[in-house]
């Protein structure tokens, strides 16, 4: 499965700070939970990647 492969799967996504000073991205789907913790600087990099992908997606639709 690649980035362009569509799947009909529902998932819940939560993003927030932990009590340890990390940023957690938490994904839950079909009984599987995936917690991913990042240092704040790493979270900033991920956020920029998401923003860049959004810009690229707009260009495709544009």
Phi and psi restraints in degrees (range 20) as a CNS / XPLOR table:
assign (resid 1 and name C) (resid 2 and name N)
       (resid 2 and name CA) (resid 2 and name C) 1.0 -114.2 20.0 2
assign (resid 2 and name N) (resid 2 and name CA)
       (resid 2 and name C) (resid 3 and name N) 1.0 -176.9 20.0 2
assign (resid 2 and name C) (resid 3 and name N)
       (resid 3 and name CA) (resid 3 and name C) 1.0 -63.1 20.0 2
assign (resid 3 and name N) (resid 3 and name CA)
       (resid 3 and name C) (resid 4 and name N) 1.0 -27.1 20.0 2
assign (resid 3 and name C) (resid 4 and name N)
       (resid 4 and name CA) (resid 4 and name C) 1.0 -98.0 20.0 2
assign (resid 4 and name N) (resid 4 and name CA)
       (resid 4 and name C) (resid 5 and name N) 1.0 3.4 20.0 2
assign (resid 4 and name C) (resid 5 and name N)
       (resid 5 and name CA) (resid 5 and name C) 1.0 -85.1 20.0 2
assign (resid 5 and name N) (resid 5 and name CA)
       (resid 5 and name C) (resid 6 and name N) 1.0 121.0 20.0 2
assign (resid 5 and name C) (resid 6 and name N)
       (resid 6 and name CA) (resid 6 and name C) 1.0 -85.3 20.0 2
assign (resid 6 and name N) (resid 6 and name CA)
       (resid 6 and name C) (resid 7 and name N) 1.0 142.4 20.0 2
assign (resid 6 and name C) (resid 7 and name N)
       (resid 7 and name CA) (resid 7 and name C) 1.0 -135.1 20.0 2
assign (resid 7 and name N) (resid 7 and name CA)
       (resid 7 and name C) (resid 8 and name N) 1.0 147.4 20.0 2
assign (resid 7 and name C) (resid 8 and name N)
       (resid 8 and name CA) (resid 8 and name C) 1.0 -98.2 20.0 2
assign (resid 8 and name N) (resid 8 and name CA)
       (resid 8 and name C) (resid 9 and name N) 1.0 73.1 20.0 2
assign (resid 8 and name C) (resid 9 and name N)
       (resid 9 and name CA) (resid 9 and name C) 1.0 -127.4 20.0 2
assign (resid 9 and name N) (resid 9 and name CA)
       (resid 9 and name C) (resid 10 and name N) 1.0 131.5 20.0 2
assign (resid 9 and name C) (resid 10 and name N)
       (resid 10 and name CA) (resid 10 and name C) 1.0 -92.9 20.0 2
assign (resid 10 and name N) (resid 10 and name CA)
       (resid 10 and name C) (resid 11 and name N) 1.0 143.8 20.0 2
assign (resid 10 and name C) (resid 11 and name N)
       (resid 11 and name CA) (resid 11 and name C) 1.0 -147.0 20.0 2
assign (resid 11 and name N) (resid 11 and name CA)
       (resid 11 and name C) (resid 12 and name N) 1.0 151.6 20.0 2
assign (resid 11 and name C) (resid 12 and name N)
       (resid 12 and name CA) (resid 12 and name C) 1.0 -104.2 20.0 2
assign (resid 12 and name N) (resid 12 and name CA)
       (resid 12 and name C) (resid 13 and name N) 1.0 137.5 20.0 2
assign (resid 12 and name C) (resid 13 and name N)
       (resid 13 and name CA) (resid 13 and name C) 1.0 -124.0 20.0 2
assign (resid 13 and name N) (resid 13 and name CA)
       (resid 13 and name C) (resid 14 and name N) 1.0 127.6 20.0 2
assign (resid 13 and name C) (resid 14 and name N)
       (resid 14 and name CA) (resid 14 and name C) 1.0 -127.0 20.0 2
assign (resid 14 and name N) (resid 14 and name CA)
       (resid 14 and name C) (resid 15 and name N) 1.0 141.7 20.0 2
assign (resid 14 and name C) (resid 15 and name N)
       (resid 15 and name CA) (resid 15 and name C) 1.0 -134.4 20.0 2
assign (resid 15 and name N) (resid 15 and name CA)
       (resid 15 and name C) (resid 16 and name N) 1.0 130.9 20.0 2
assign (resid 15 and name C) (resid 16 and name N)
       (resid 16 and name CA) (resid 16 and name C) 1.0 -174.2 20.0 2
assign (resid 16 and name N) (resid 16 and name CA)
       (resid 16 and name C) (resid 17 and name N) 1.0 173.9 20.0 2
assign (resid 16 and name C) (resid 17 and name N)
       (resid 17 and name CA) (resid 17 and name C) 1.0 -81.1 20.0 2
assign (resid 17 and name N) (resid 17 and name CA)
       (resid 17 and name C) (resid 18 and name N) 1.0 149.8 20.0 2
assign (resid 17 and name C) (resid 18 and name N)
       (resid 18 and name CA) (resid 18 and name C) 1.0 -99.5 20.0 2
assign (resid 18 and name N) (resid 18 and name CA)
       (resid 18 and name C) (resid 19 and name N) 1.0 170.2 20.0 2
assign (resid 18 and name C) (resid 19 and name N)
       (resid 19 and name CA) (resid 19 and name C) 1.0 -76.1 20.0 2
assign (resid 19 and name N) (resid 19 and name CA)
       (resid 19 and name C) (resid 20 and name N) 1.0 -0.8 20.0 2
assign (resid 19 and name C) (resid 20 and name N)
       (resid 20 and name CA) (resid 20 and name C) 1.0 -103.4 20.0 2
assign (resid 20 and name N) (resid 20 and name CA)
       (resid 20 and name C) (resid 21 and name N) 1.0 7.2 20.0 2
assign (resid 20 and name C) (resid 21 and name N)
       (resid 21 and name CA) (resid 21 and name C) 1.0 81.4 20.0 2
assign (resid 21 and name N) (resid 21 and name CA)
       (resid 21 and name C) (resid 22 and name N) 1.0 18.9 20.0 2
assign (resid 21 and name C) (resid 22 and name N)
       (resid 22 and name CA) (resid 22 and name C) 1.0 -105.2 20.0 2
assign (resid 22 and name N) (resid 22 and name CA)
       (resid 22 and name C) (resid 23 and name N) 1.0 166.9 20.0 2
assign (resid 22 and name C) (resid 23 and name N)
       (resid 23 and name CA) (resid 23 and name C) 1.0 -106.7 20.0 2
assign (resid 23 and name N) (resid 23 and name CA)
       (resid 23 and name C) (resid 24 and name N) 1.0 126.2 20.0 2
assign (resid 23 and name C) (resid 24 and name N)
       (resid 24 and name CA) (resid 24 and name C) 1.0 -109.0 20.0 2
assign (resid 24 and name N) (resid 24 and name CA)
       (resid 24 and name C) (resid 25 and name N) 1.0 130.5 20.0 2
assign (resid 24 and name C) (resid 25 and name N)
       (resid 25 and name CA) (resid 25 and name C) 1.0 -104.3 20.0 2
assign (resid 25 and name N) (resid 25 and name CA)
       (resid 25 and name C) (resid 26 and name N) 1.0 120.8 20.0 2
assign (resid 25 and name C) (resid 26 and name N)
       (resid 26 and name CA) (resid 26 and name C) 1.0 -120.1 20.0 2
assign (resid 26 and name N) (resid 26 and name CA)
       (resid 26 and name C) (resid 27 and name N) 1.0 120.5 20.0 2
assign (resid 26 and name C) (resid 27 and name N)
       (resid 27 and name CA) (resid 27 and name C) 1.0 -116.8 20.0 2
assign (resid 27 and name N) (resid 27 and name CA)
       (resid 27 and name C) (resid 28 and name N) 1.0 132.1 20.0 2
assign (resid 27 and name C) (resid 28 and name N)
       (resid 28 and name CA) (resid 28 and name C) 1.0 -129.1 20.0 2
assign (resid 28 and name N) (resid 28 and name CA)
       (resid 28 and name C) (resid 29 and name N) 1.0 130.0 20.0 2
assign (resid 28 and name C) (resid 29 and name N)
       (resid 29 and name CA) (resid 29 and name C) 1.0 -152.7 20.0 2
assign (resid 29 and name N) (resid 29 and name CA)
       (resid 29 and name C) (resid 30 and name N) 1.0 129.3 20.0 2
assign (resid 29 and name C) (resid 30 and name N)
       (resid 30 and name CA) (resid 30 and name C) 1.0 50.4 20.0 2
assign (resid 30 and name N) (resid 30 and name CA)
       (resid 30 and name C) (resid 31 and name N) 1.0 42.5 20.0 2
assign (resid 30 and name C) (resid 31 and name N)
       (resid 31 and name CA) (resid 31 and name C) 1.0 82.9 20.0 2
assign (resid 31 and name N) (resid 31 and name CA)
       (resid 31 and name C) (resid 32 and name N) 1.0 -1.1 20.0 2
assign (resid 31 and name C) (resid 32 and name N)
       (resid 32 and name CA) (resid 32 and name C) 1.0 -103.1 20.0 2
assign (resid 32 and name N) (resid 32 and name CA)
       (resid 32 and name C) (resid 33 and name N) 1.0 131.1 20.0 2
assign (resid 32 and name C) (resid 33 and name N)
       (resid 33 and name CA) (resid 33 and name C) 1.0 -113.3 20.0 2
assign (resid 33 and name N) (resid 33 and name CA)
       (resid 33 and name C) (resid 34 and name N) 1.0 133.8 20.0 2
assign (resid 33 and name C) (resid 34 and name N)
       (resid 34 and name CA) (resid 34 and name C) 1.0 -127.4 20.0 2
assign (resid 34 and name N) (resid 34 and name CA)
       (resid 34 and name C) (resid 35 and name N) 1.0 98.8 20.0 2
assign (resid 34 and name C) (resid 35 and name N)
       (resid 35 and name CA) (resid 35 and name C) 1.0 -90.3 20.0 2
assign (resid 35 and name N) (resid 35 and name CA)
       (resid 35 and name C) (resid 36 and name N) 1.0 129.7 20.0 2
assign (resid 35 and name C) (resid 36 and name N)
       (resid 36 and name CA) (resid 36 and name C) 1.0 -125.4 20.0 2
assign (resid 36 and name N) (resid 36 and name CA)
       (resid 36 and name C) (resid 37 and name N) 1.0 118.3 20.0 2
assign (resid 36 and name C) (resid 37 and name N)
       (resid 37 and name CA) (resid 37 and name C) 1.0 -103.8 20.0 2
assign (resid 37 and name N) (resid 37 and name CA)
       (resid 37 and name C) (resid 38 and name N) 1.0 138.6 20.0 2
assign (resid 37 and name C) (resid 38 and name N)
       (resid 38 and name CA) (resid 38 and name C) 1.0 -134.5 20.0 2
assign (resid 38 and name N) (resid 38 and name CA)
       (resid 38 and name C) (resid 39 and name N) 1.0 146.7 20.0 2
assign (resid 38 and name C) (resid 39 and name N)
       (resid 39 and name CA) (resid 39 and name C) 1.0 -65.5 20.0 2
assign (resid 39 and name N) (resid 39 and name CA)
       (resid 39 and name C) (resid 40 and name N) 1.0 150.9 20.0 2
assign (resid 39 and name C) (resid 40 and name N)
       (resid 40 and name CA) (resid 40 and name C) 1.0 -51.9 20.0 2
assign (resid 40 and name N) (resid 40 and name CA)
       (resid 40 and name C) (resid 41 and name N) 1.0 -39.3 20.0 2
assign (resid 40 and name C) (resid 41 and name N)
       (resid 41 and name CA) (resid 41 and name C) 1.0 -64.2 20.0 2
assign (resid 41 and name N) (resid 41 and name CA)
       (resid 41 and name C) (resid 42 and name N) 1.0 -39.2 20.0 2
assign (resid 41 and name C) (resid 42 and name N)
       (resid 42 and name CA) (resid 42 and name C) 1.0 -65.1 20.0 2
assign (resid 42 and name N) (resid 42 and name CA)
       (resid 42 and name C) (resid 43 and name N) 1.0 -39.3 20.0 2
assign (resid 42 and name C) (resid 43 and name N)
       (resid 43 and name CA) (resid 43 and name C) 1.0 -62.6 20.0 2
assign (resid 43 and name N) (resid 43 and name CA)
       (resid 43 and name C) (resid 44 and name N) 1.0 -39.1 20.0 2
assign (resid 43 and name C) (resid 44 and name N)
       (resid 44 and name CA) (resid 44 and name C) 1.0 -61.1 20.0 2
assign (resid 44 and name N) (resid 44 and name CA)
       (resid 44 and name C) (resid 45 and name N) 1.0 -41.5 20.0 2
assign (resid 44 and name C) (resid 45 and name N)
       (resid 45 and name CA) (resid 45 and name C) 1.0 -64.3 20.0 2
assign (resid 45 and name N) (resid 45 and name CA)
       (resid 45 and name C) (resid 46 and name N) 1.0 -41.6 20.0 2
assign (resid 45 and name C) (resid 46 and name N)
       (resid 46 and name CA) (resid 46 and name C) 1.0 -63.5 20.0 2
assign (resid 46 and name N) (resid 46 and name CA)
       (resid 46 and name C) (resid 47 and name N) 1.0 -42.9 20.0 2
assign (resid 46 and name C) (resid 47 and name N)
       (resid 47 and name CA) (resid 47 and name C) 1.0 -60.0 20.0 2
assign (resid 47 and name N) (resid 47 and name CA)
       (resid 47 and name C) (resid 48 and name N) 1.0 -40.8 20.0 2
assign (resid 47 and name C) (resid 48 and name N)
       (resid 48 and name CA) (resid 48 and name C) 1.0 -66.3 20.0 2
assign (resid 48 and name N) (resid 48 and name CA)
       (resid 48 and name C) (resid 49 and name N) 1.0 -38.0 20.0 2
assign (resid 48 and name C) (resid 49 and name N)
       (resid 49 and name CA) (resid 49 and name C) 1.0 -63.1 20.0 2
assign (resid 49 and name N) (resid 49 and name CA)
       (resid 49 and name C) (resid 50 and name N) 1.0 -38.4 20.0 2
assign (resid 49 and name C) (resid 50 and name N)
       (resid 50 and name CA) (resid 50 and name C) 1.0 -66.0 20.0 2
assign (resid 50 and name N) (resid 50 and name CA)
       (resid 50 and name C) (resid 51 and name N) 1.0 -43.4 20.0 2
assign (resid 50 and name C) (resid 51 and name N)
       (resid 51 and name CA) (resid 51 and name C) 1.0 -62.0 20.0 2
assign (resid 51 and name N) (resid 51 and name CA)
       (resid 51 and name C) (resid 52 and name N) 1.0 -41.4 20.0 2
assign (resid 51 and name C) (resid 52 and name N)
       (resid 52 and name CA) (resid 52 and name C) 1.0 -64.5 20.0 2
assign (resid 52 and name N) (resid 52 and name CA)
       (resid 52 and name C) (resid 53 and name N) 1.0 -40.3 20.0 2
assign (resid 52 and name C) (resid 53 and name N)
       (resid 53 and name CA) (resid 53 and name C) 1.0 -65.4 20.0 2
assign (resid 53 and name N) (resid 53 and name CA)
       (resid 53 and name C) (resid 54 and name N) 1.0 -37.5 20.0 2
assign (resid 53 and name C) (resid 54 and name N)
       (resid 54 and name CA) (resid 54 and name C) 1.0 -64.6 20.0 2
assign (resid 54 and name N) (resid 54 and name CA)
       (resid 54 and name C) (resid 55 and name N) 1.0 -41.3 20.0 2
assign (resid 54 and name C) (resid 55 and name N)
       (resid 55 and name CA) (resid 55 and name C) 1.0 -62.3 20.0 2
assign (resid 55 and name N) (resid 55 and name CA)
       (resid 55 and name C) (resid 56 and name N) 1.0 -43.4 20.0 2
assign (resid 55 and name C) (resid 56 and name N)
       (resid 56 and name CA) (resid 56 and name C) 1.0 -65.5 20.0 2
assign (resid 56 and name N) (resid 56 and name CA)
       (resid 56 and name C) (resid 57 and name N) 1.0 -38.7 20.0 2
assign (resid 56 and name C) (resid 57 and name N)
       (resid 57 and name CA) (resid 57 and name C) 1.0 -64.7 20.0 2
assign (resid 57 and name N) (resid 57 and name CA)
       (resid 57 and name C) (resid 58 and name N) 1.0 -40.0 20.0 2
assign (resid 57 and name C) (resid 58 and name N)
       (resid 58 and name CA) (resid 58 and name C) 1.0 -62.0 20.0 2
assign (resid 58 and name N) (resid 58 and name CA)
       (resid 58 and name C) (resid 59 and name N) 1.0 -38.0 20.0 2
assign (resid 58 and name C) (resid 59 and name N)
       (resid 59 and name CA) (resid 59 and name C) 1.0 -65.9 20.0 2
assign (resid 59 and name N) (resid 59 and name CA)
       (resid 59 and name C) (resid 60 and name N) 1.0 -35.3 20.0 2
assign (resid 59 and name C) (resid 60 and name N)
       (resid 60 and name CA) (resid 60 and name C) 1.0 -67.9 20.0 2
assign (resid 60 and name N) (resid 60 and name CA)
       (resid 60 and name C) (resid 61 and name N) 1.0 -43.2 20.0 2
assign (resid 60 and name C) (resid 61 and name N)
       (resid 61 and name CA) (resid 61 and name C) 1.0 -73.1 20.0 2
assign (resid 61 and name N) (resid 61 and name CA)
       (resid 61 and name C) (resid 62 and name N) 1.0 -28.8 20.0 2
